[in-house]
Amino acid sequence: MTFPTRRSLFILLLATILPVIGCEKPHPPLSTIQPPAKIVAEYNEAAARVPRLWARAEVTYKESATGLPFSALGLLALRKSADPTQPADFFLLFREAGTEIGRLGVSTAEGVYYLWFQAGDRKSCRWGRLPLAGAPGVKDMPIDPTHIPAVLAICELPADATTPPFVAQRISFDPCAYVLTYVDRQPITGKFLFKRDMYLRWAENEPRRAFRADLFDANGLAVLTAEMKNYRPVAMEDVDDETPVEMPTDILMRWRKTGGELRLKLSNMTTADKVDPAAYRCRDRLTTEPIDAHLPAVDVKKGTPAQ
């Protein structure tokens, strides 16, 4: 009888482990890797052609891993700022039997982000001041509305890599992807923080599309992971450049802390200018104290405490 040598046992062990921890297929040639400036420029070229968005939405939400799912039909609308590094106006509203029962979003005119919900005995109203989003000590929201525009994959990334906010690029072999890390200053502290990772497909024969996003807290923990798929074209209306743009229509967001999920299935996406700017306002619905009431005001441009 021939007993296996230590070397053969090691090779057998590797053969068992590698299919689990490695890529499912060989990565593309290293010669195909493109520099960060080109990746960001190509991504922004498409995203910039969508100055606004209107879409139908099927919404499914679970507050926790063991919670009962809630489903509703809704409407998603987004209007970008002239400065792509600044927040966009955004709302996602839910309807039941034709009546609005909830809404989450960002109102730049009022400087707030919010979550409002009212359906029978289930009521919630939480909001914060937009310049303080991400500041230390801000209380948790079940869903942070400032995260959602990023996972639509139609919002531009900062092109200047020398001043915050900026993006840095690294290469992932599993999954095979360009990973663009968004870095910005934290309100109040002014510290540099990694805000999110955006994964773009790295392949020889597939479109370079965003398929995943990880959003981080101040400690670098990925508190939310989004999976984006089923890209479909946006109807290019009321725009100068009608070159087709595609965006994900099936977006699943998972919160690590609670196990909660928010799934959006979008349809009828269009850039038509059909939303009154007043529709993004919501301050009259926000009847509770803000989740950052204990924090001082900040300088909007610097993100540091106002003098």
Phi and psi in degrees as a GROMACS rama.xvg file:
@    title "Ramachandran Plot"
@    xaxis  label "Phi"
@    yaxis  label "Psi"
@TYPE xy
-102.011  122.021  THR-2
-89.7264  142.848  PHE-3
-64.5845  140.016  PRO-4
-77.1278  167.828  THR-5
-61.067  -37.6351  ARG-6
-64.85  -43.8655  ARG-7
-67.5342  -34.3312  SER-8
-65.303  -39.1759  LEU-9
-63.7835  -43.1337  PHE-10
-64.3871  -41.0281  ILE-11
-62.389  -39.9237  LEU-12
-64.2791  -43.7385  LEU-13
-61.1706  -41.6013  LEU-14
-62.3945  -28.7106  ALA-15
-79.3057  -37.3246  THR-16
-83.4959  -40.9329  ILE-17
-58.0837  -39.4924  LEU-18
-61.1199  -22.8491  PRO-19
-83.5363  -41.9834  VAL-20
-99.9305  -10.2482  ILE-21
-99.6426  -175.356  GLY-22
-69.7406  152.655  CYS-23
-71.5269  -23.2552  GLU-24
-144.796  161.431  LYS-25
-58.6477  144.47  PRO-26
-71.4096  159.065  HIS-27
-62.4051  161.59  PRO-28
-56.4515  140.69  PRO-29
-61.9231  -23.8575  LEU-30
-67.2568  -14.1884  SER-31
-85.6894  -8.64115  THR-32
-65.0386  130.696  ILE-33
-102.721  151.265  GLN-34
-69.9297  156.316  PRO-35
-54.6584  -42.8718  PRO-36
-58.7903  -38.5106  ALA-37
-71.2802  -42.1698  LYS-38
-61.0014  -46.6378  ILE-39
-66.3931  -42.1995  VAL-40
-62.227  -42.5889  ALA-41
-67.2551  -41.016  GLU-42
-62.4436  -45.8374  TYR-43
-68.6752  -30.9255  ASN-44
-59.3438  -42.6486  GLU-45
-74.8674  -46.1359  ALA-46
-60.9442  -37.4341  ALA-47
-66.253  -19.0006  ALA-48
-77.9529  -3.2291  ARG-49
-114.922  84.9782  VAL-50
-73.8639  -19.6323  PRO-51
-154.52  163.622  ARG-52
-145.325  140.783  LEU-53
-133.171  133.552  TRP-54
-155.02  148.075  ALA-55
-74.9986  150.233  ARG-56
-140.219  134.1  ALA-57
-99.3194  122.486  GLU-58
-114.534  129.428  VAL-59
-126.257  128.298  THR-60
-135.201  134.088  TYR-61
-124.346  126.414  LYS-62
-72.1139  -26.2046  GLU-63
-148.187  171.918  SER-64
-61.9477  -31.2543  ALA-65
-100.233  -0.537179  THR-66
-73.5059  159.534  GLY-67
-78.6419  135.642  LEU-68
-70.6147  144.451  PRO-69
-117.072  130.395  PHE-70
-123.291  144.66  SER-71
-158.829  158.813  ALA-72
-88.0735  148.485  LEU-73
-151.773  -170.068  GLY-74
-141.072  134.352  LEU-75
-117.001  133.79  LEU-76
-139.209  143.189  ALA-77
-143.912  138.735  LEU-78
-135.292  117.597  ARG-79
-76.6327  153.533  LYS-80
-77.3916  159.687  SER-81
-64.0905  -27.9992  ALA-82
-99.1341  111.503  ASP-83
-64.6715  -14.3827  PRO-84
-84.3293  -6.74001  THR-85
-97.6165  156.181  GLN-86
-59.678  153.209  PRO-87
-100.839  150.783  ALA-88
-67.0816  138.884  ASP-89
-158.759  142.455  PHE-90
-150.337  149.664  PHE-91
-127.693  114.483  LEU-92
-112.632  151.217  LEU-93
-115.152  143.609  PHE-94
-127.929  148.819  ARG-95
-134.959  121.8  GLU-96
54.2187  36.9674  ALA-97
82.7772  -3.86571  GLY-98
-105.786  134.16  THR-99
-68.7904  126.265  GLU-100
-119.848  -4.51462  ILE-101
-170.637  159.921  GLY-102
-161.394  142.812  ARG-103
-135.964  150.704  LEU-104
172.045  -166.096  GLY-105
-133.814  130.401  VAL-106
-117.3  105.205  SER-107
-71.3259  -32.5117  THR-108
-63.1631  -34.296  ALA-109
-97.9078  -8.03119  GLU-110
67.0359  38.7313  GLY-111
-135.974  156.487  VAL-112
-125.495  150.898  TYR-113
-157.736  161.552  TYR-114
-138.939  118.903  LEU-115
-128.757  130.919  TRP-116
-149.017  136.569  PHE-117
-153.031  107.719  GLN-118
-144.392  102.323  ALA-119
63.9095  -123.773  GLY-120
-84.5432  -8.64588  ASP-121
-89.0772  111.339  ARG-122
-133.995  143.216  LYS-123
-156.121  140.856  SER-124
-148.488  108.579  CYS-125
-134.442  141.14  ARG-126
-157.361  160.634  TRP-127
-144.611  166.546  GLY-128
-80.4981  128.859  ARG-129
-57.0017  -41.8173  LEU-130
-64.7195  -14.6522  PRO-131
-102.002  2.83886  LEU-132
-60.0546  123.687  ALA-133
89.766  0.867613  GLY-134
-70.0638  154.737  ALA-135
-65.8346  139.285  PRO-136
88.5857  -2.37029  GLY-137
-73.2256  132.885  VAL-138
-68.0761  153.164  LYS-139
-69.0725  149.846  ASP-140
-115.756  145.543  MET-141
-54.8984  -39.1929  PRO-142
-133.63  126.744  ILE-143
-91.5302  108.8  ASP-144
-63.2965  -22.4063  PRO-145
-69.3664  -15.4187  THR-146
-79.9586  -29.2898  HIS-147
-68.7022  -42.8347  ILE-148
-54.8421  -33.6426  PRO-149
-62.8705  -35.4153  ALA-150
-82.7085  -2.70084  VAL-151
-76.5421  -15.2988  LEU-152
62.146  30.3722  ALA-153
-129.748  9.91223  ILE-154
-103.397  130.223  CYS-155
-61.3325  152.317  GLU-156
-100.173  153.057  LEU-157
-60.2018  131.362  PRO-158
-88.6093  -24.3102  ALA-159
-89.0611  115.807  ASP-160
-92.073  12.1632  ALA-161
-107.535  -9.28281  THR-162
-143.986  144.012  THR-163
-74.4922  149.118  PRO-164
-73.5663  149.352  PRO-165
-146.54  168.934  PHE-166
-120.571  144.719  VAL-167
-118.889  150.873  ALA-168
-115.499  139.477  GLN-169
-136.127  167.61  ARG-170
-110.052  131.237  ILE-171
-106.866  136.169  SER-172
-96.3507  -14.9955  PHE-173
-151.264  96.2943  ASP-174
-75.4368  161.449  PRO-175
-72.0627  109.803  CYS-176
-160.681  152.189  ALA-177
-83.1465  127.218  TYR-178
-110.085  114.747  VAL-179
-101.789  115.454  LEU-180
-97.4165  122.163  THR-181
-88.9971  123.043  TYR-182
-118.84  134.16  VAL-183
-147.331  172.47  ASP-184
-85.8447  143.098  ARG-185
-79.9082  132.8  GLN-186
-55.8331  144.799  PRO-187
78.4955  -56.5499  ILE-188
-78.7822  -29.3161  THR-189
74.5608  4.96906  GLY-190
-72.6452  149.159  LYS-191
-71.8739  132.936  PHE-192
-134.484  141.659  LEU-193
-75.436  122.845  PHE-194
-94.4252  -43.5249  LYS-195
-163.497  157.722  ARG-196
-110.85  133.231  ASP-197
-114.465  123.884  MET-198
-98.0063  122.115  TYR-199
-112.632  137.003  LEU-200
-57.1713  130.017  ARG-201
-109.443  105.267  TRP-202
-155.651  158.276  ALA-203
-79.721  -34.6958  GLU-204
-124.595  22.2523  ASN-205
-126.131  149.226  GLU-206
-60.422  146.918  PRO-207
-84.1855  77.7271  ARG-208
-107.543  152.068  ARG-209
-73.3943  130.536  ALA-210
-127.196  -7.08518  PHE-211
-157.01  149.028  ARG-212
-141.258  134.203  ALA-213
-114.103  128.151  ASP-214
-110.742  133.359  LEU-215
-107.666  152.821  PHE-216
-92.5755  -173.888  ASP-217
-65.0854  -18.2627  ALA-218
-94.2031  2.16988  ASN-219
84.7514  9.86329  GLY-220
-82.9624  133.806  LEU-221
-74.2635  99.2355  ALA-222
-83.1174  -20.0237  VAL-223
-143.29  135.894  LEU-224
-123.456  131.3  THR-225
-116.635  137.241  ALA-226
-113.193  126.598  GLU-227
-119.07  130.663  MET-228
-152.705  -175.537  LYS-229
54.6383  62.8514  ASN-230
-67.96  135.985  TYR-231
-138.666  155.558  ARG-232
-72.4896  146.21  PRO-233
-92.3297  135.046  VAL-234
-69.2868  118.169  ALA-235
-88.9257  97.5188  MET-236
-126.645  148.154  GLU-237
56.7097  36.5351  ASP-238
-133.672  156.243  VAL-239
-76.5583  -39.1292  ASP-240
-101.646  111.142  ASP-241
-97.0997  16.886  GLU-242
-59.4767  128.289  THR-243
-57.8912  142.428  PRO-244
-127.607  136.432  VAL-245
-110.941  149.781  GLU-246
-141.082  159.87  MET-247
-69.4153  140.513  PRO-248
-113.724  -3.33443  THR-249
-128.502  106.322  ASP-250
-124.523  119.723  ILE-251
-114.838  118.686  LEU-252
-109.44  132.009  MET-253
-123.964  133.486  ARG-254
-97.7864  123.503  TRP-255
-64.0894  -41.7893  ARG-256
-66.2836  -43.8983  LYS-257
-102.63  -19.0624  THR-258
77.8316  6.62867  GLY-259
-69.5748  158.884  GLY-260
-137.974  145.453  GLU-261
-131.48  120.807  LEU-262
-117.506  129.949  ARG-263
-115.402  129.028  LEU-264
-117.396  113.842  LYS-265
-100.925  150.601  LEU-266
-152.445  166.972  SER-267
55.458  36.3411  ASN-268
-67.3817  134.764  MET-269
-151.251  154.121  THR-270
-95.6037  8.30992  THR-271
-56.0595  140.376  ALA-272
-84.1306  79.2619  ASP-273
-120.959  10.456  LYS-274
-115.966  123.764  VAL-275
-65.4395  130.034  ASP-276
-52.3329  -29.2401  PRO-277
-65.161  -20.7605  ALA-278
-67.563  -20.3421  ALA-279
-80.3315  -13.057  TYR-280
-77.0202  147.024  ARG-281
-149.164  1.94059  CYS-282
-57.0024  -31.9432  ARG-283
-69.7906  -15.2331  ASP-284
-88.7033  -14.2263  ARG-285
-93.2697  95.4816  LEU-286
-100.409  -2.65333  THR-287
-102.908  172.516  THR-288
-71.6523  149.112  GLU-289
-67.9925  155.204  PRO-290
-71.3046  -8.41647  ILE-291
-115.13  25.6094  ASP-292
-59.1736  -26.9097  ALA-293
-82.5374  -3.75702  HIS-294
-102.606  152.017  LEU-295
-74.6975  163.593  PRO-296
-68.0241  156.999  ALA-297
-126.075  158.68  VAL-298
-71.3393  120.287  ASP-299
-60.3902  -39.6845  VAL-300
-74.8791  -38.6527  LYS-301
-92.9599  -25.003  LYS-302
76.4474  9.24106  GLY-303
-108.687  162.39  THR-304
-52.7468  133.291  PRO-305
-66.4508  143.496  ALA-306
